[in-house]
């Protein structure tokens, strides 16, 4: 009976790894049997690997056995994702197709809202490459009618912290979600390390981006070694031999083979938080479209 109770307790989750079980004396009293029979039962459970008997300490439910295979990190986080699905009533066989449909539906269009071409292209590149989205762009200096025409065909707005307030006003005006894109820490950490060693020449395509970087150099001590250059002025700028050079994606695409030798392309990803917000917009759009498609036949039948 004791063995059955332990088996069922573990099976039903009533006792878990590390829980203390009744002592020989307590179990003997409860079941009305000799302590030697209780000891024999516990030893059988110990041989089965279900309990651990510790002298002068007590009897405990054994630690959970490690899986025979050690799955890679990617498999572990996928397992966690499926477990979260289970918790919300979505089994793995449904979750996989649900996620596929959500990201493989008719691509949404993101409007990249910024004041310079370099950052607009950075946002657009990430949105197309990582999320398969279509993109359009809205310059902060565009005339209202130009911005309105582009936003009319957009599903949401992506901007940076510099223009978040204005982007949210546009979002309210055109009933569009707004995502404020921030950079992942890895890319920033890498260039910060370079700046700690000496001047880094940063080549962009837009004078407004260069000015933004200069403003940052004045206000942020660790960026004081940054030397912004506009690509059009490159031929008139002397870069010391061996000095680290970084170019934006816009410059890399524009100059092609004429990019300075050894230059690194500043291709830093979105932060986890920004990626999460973008995925949230995509999933919300998917569920909204799915709900509308389910309501359409009902409306037709009612008509």
C-alpha positions in Angstrom: 0.0 0.0 0.0 2.9 2.4 0.8 4.5 1.7 -2.6 1.1 2.4 -4.4 0.7 5.6 -2.4 4.2 6.8 -3.4 3.7 5.8 -7.1 0.3 7.6 -7.3 1.6 10.6 -5.4 4.4 11.0 -7.9 2.2 10.3 -10.8 -0.4 12.8 -9.8 2.1 15.4 -8.8 1.1 15.4 -5.1 4.7 14.7 -4.1 7.7 16.0 -6.0 11.4 15.7 -6.2 12.9 16.5 -2.8 9.7 16.1 -0.8 10.1 14.3 2.5 8.1 11.1 2.9 6.7 9.6 6.2 9.3 8.1 8.5 9.4 4.4 9.2 7.6 5.0 12.5 5.0 7.3 11.1 4.2 4.9 8.1 4.2 1.9 10.5 1.6 3.6 12.7 -0.5 4.8 9.8 -0.7 1.5 8.0 -0.6 -0.7 11.2 2.3 -2.8 10.1 5.7 -3.7 11.4 8.5 -1.1 10.7 10.5 -3.9 8.9 7.7 -4.1 6.3 7.8 -0.4 5.8 11.6 -0.5 5.5 11.4 -3.3 2.9 8.8 -1.2 0.9 11.0 1.9 0.9 14.0 -0.2 -0.2 12.1 -1.5 -3.2 11.2 2.1 -4.1 14.8 3.1 -3.7 15.9 0.3 -6.1 13.3 1.6 -8.5 15.0 5.0 -8.3 11.9 6.7 -6.8 13.1 7.5 -3.3 16.4 8.3 -1.6 17.0 7.0 2.0 19.4 9.3 3.9 20.7 8.0 7.3 19.8 10.2 10.2 17.9 12.6 7.8 14.9 10.8 6.4 13.4 9.4 3.2 12.8 11.7 0.2 11.4 11.6 -3.3 14.4 11.1 -5.6 15.6 13.9 -7.9 14.3 13.8 -11.4 16.5 11.9 -13.7 18.3 13.9 -16.4 17.1 13.1 -20.0 19.3 10.6 -21.8 19.9 13.2 -24.6 21.1 16.7 -24.0 19.1 18.8 -26.5 20.8 21.9 -28.1 19.8 25.3 -26.9 17.5 25.8 -30.0 15.5 22.7 -29.1 15.2 23.8 -25.5 13.7 27.2 -26.3 11.4 25.6 -28.8 10.2 23.2 -26.1 9.5 26.2 -23.8 7.5 27.9 -26.6 5.4 24.8 -27.1 4.9 24.5 -23.3 3.6 28.1 -23.2 1.2 27.1 -26.0 0.0 24.2 -24.0 -0.7 26.5 -21.1 -2.9 28.6 -23.4 -4.7 25.6 -24.8 -2.8 25.4 -28.1 -1.1 22.0 -28.6 2.2 21.7 -30.6 0.5 20.4 -33.8 -1.7 23.6 -33.9 0.9 26.0 -32.7 3.3 25.2 -35.5 0.7 25.9 -38.3 -0.6 28.9 -36.4 2.9 30.6 -36.3 3.6 29.7 -39.9 0.3 31.3 -41.1 0.9 34.4 -38.9 4.3 35.1 -40.5 3.6 33.8 -44.0 0.3 35.6 -44.6 0.1 38.5 -47.1 3.1 40.6 -46.0 2.3 43.7 -43.9 3.7 47.0 -45.0 5.8 48.9 -42.4 6.3 52.7 -42.9 9.8 53.6 -41.7 9.7 57.1 -40.2 13.0 59.0 -39.7 14.9 62.1 -40.7 17.7 60.5 -42.6 18.3 57.8 -45.3 20.8 55.8 -43.2 18.4 55.0 -40.4 15.5 54.5 -42.7 17.4 51.9 -44.7 18.6 50.2 -41.5 15.0 49.8 -40.3 13.7 48.7 -43.7 16.5 46.1 -44.1 15.7 44.5 -40.7 12.0 44.5 -41.4 12.4 42.8 -44.8 15.2 40.4 -43.9 14.0 39.2 -40.5 10.2 39.5 -40.8 9.5 39.3 -44.5 7.6 42.6 -44.4 7.1 45.1 -47.2 8.4 48.6 -46.4 7.8 52.2 -47.4 9.5 55.2 -46.0 8.3 58.6 -44.7 10.9 61.3 -44.1 10.1 63.6 -41.2 10.4 66.6 -43.5 7.9 65.2 -46.1 4.9 67.4 -46.9 1.7 66.2 -45.1 0.1 65.0 -48.3 3.2 62.9 -49.3 3.3 61.3 -45.8 -0.5 60.7 -45.9 -0.2 58.9 -49.3 2.4 56.6 -48.0 0.8 55.9 -44.6 -2.5 55.2 -46.4 -1.0 52.0 -47.7 0.9 51.1 -44.5 -0.1 48.7 -41.7 2.1 50.1 -39.0 4.8 52.7 -38.4 8.4 52.0 -37.3 10.5 54.8 -36.0 13.3 55.5 -33.5 13.2 57.2 -30.1 14.2 60.5 -31.7 10.9 60.8 -33.5 8.6 58.6 -31.4 6.3 61.5 -30.3 5.6 62.6 -33.8 5.2 59.0 -35.0 2.6 58.4 -32.3 0.7 61.4 -33.5 0.7 60.0 -37.0 -0.3 56.7 -35.6 -3.4 58.2 -33.9 -4.2 60.2 -37.1 -4.1 57.2 -39.4 -5.1 54.5 -36.8 -1.8 52.7 -37.1 0.3 50.9 -34.5 3.7 52.4 -33.8 6.9 50.5 -32.9 9.9 52.3 -31.6 12.9 50.4 -32.9 15.9 50.2 -30.7 19.3 48.6 -31.5 20.4 45.3 -30.1 23.2 45.6 -27.5 25.7 43.4 -29.2 26.3 45.7 -32.2 26.5 48.7 -29.9 28.9 46.9 -27.5 31.2 46.1 -30.4 31.6 49.6 -31.7 31.8 51.0 -28.2 34.9 48.7 -27.7 36.5 50.2 -30.8 35.7 53.7 -29.7 37.5 53.0 -26.4 40.7 52.3 -28.3 40.7 55.5 -30.4 39.0 57.3 -33.3 36.6 55.4 -35.5 35.6 56.9 -38.8 31.9 56.4 -39.4 30.7 57.0 -43.0 27.0 57.6 -43.7 25.1 58.7 -46.8 23.0 61.5 -45.2 24.3 64.8 -43.7 21.5 64.7 -41.2 22.7 61.4 -39.8 26.2 62.7 -39.5 24.9 65.7 -37.6 22.9 63.4 -35.3 26.1 61.5 -34.6 28.0 64.7 -33.9 25.3 65.7 -31.4 25.7 62.4 -29.7 29.5 62.8 -29.5 29.0 66.1 -27.7 26.5 64.6 -25.2 27.9 61.1 -24.7 31.5 60.7 -23.5 32.1 57.2 -24.9 31.2 58.4 -28.4 33.8 61.2 -28.3 36.1 59.2 -30.6 33.5 58.9 -33.3 34.4 60.7 -36.5 31.3 61.1 -38.7 31.8 61.5 -42.5 29.3 61.9 -45.3 30.0 59.7 -48.3 29.9 62.7 -50.7 32.8 64.2 -48.7 34.9 61.1 -48.5 37.3 62.0 -51.3 38.2 65.2 -49.4 38.6 63.6 -46.0 41.9 62.1 -44.9 41.5 58.8 -42.9 44.7 57.7 -41.2 46.1 54.4 -42.4 44.9 51.5 -40.3 42.2 53.5 -38.6 38.9 51.5 -38.1 36.2 52.5 -40.6 32.5 51.7 -40.4 30.0 52.4 -43.1 26.2 52.3 -43.0 24.2 49.9 -45.2 23.2 52.8 -47.3 26.8 53.7 -48.1 27.7 50.0 -48.7 24.9 49.7 -51.3 25.7 53.1 -52.9 29.5 52.8 -53.1 29.7 49.1 -53.7 33.3 48.2 -54.6 34.4 51.8 -53.8 33.8 51.3 -50.1 37.1 51.9 -48.3 39.2 48.8 -47.9 38.7 47.0 -44.6 35.6 48.9 -43.7 32.9 47.2 -41.6 29.2 47.5 -42.5 27.3 48.7 -39.4 24.6 46.1 -39.7 23.2 45.8 -36.2 19.9 44.1 -35.4 16.9 45.2 -33.6 16.7 44.7 -29.9 14.7 41.8 -28.5 12.1 44.3 -27.2 11.6 45.8 -30.7 11.4 42.4 -32.3 8.8 41.4 -29.8 6.7 44.5 -30.6 6.9 43.8 -34.3 5.9 40.2 -33.8 3.0 41.4 -31.7 1.8 43.7 -34.5 2.1 40.8 -37.0 0.2 38.4 -34.8 -2.5 40.9 -34.0 -3.1 41.6 -37.7 -3.3 37.8 -38.4 -5.9 37.2 -35.7 -7.9 40.2 -36.8 -7.9 39.0 -40.4 -8.8 35.5 -39.3 -11.7 36.8 -37.2 -13.0 38.9 -40.1 -12.8 35.9 -42.5 -14.9 33.8 -40.0 -17.5 36.6 -39.6 -17.9 37.1 -43.3 -19.8 33.9 -44.0 -22.0 34.5 -41.0 -22.9 37.9 -42.2 -23.7 36.6 -45.7 -26.0 33.9 -44.2 -27.8 36.5 -42.1 -28.3 38.7 -45.2 
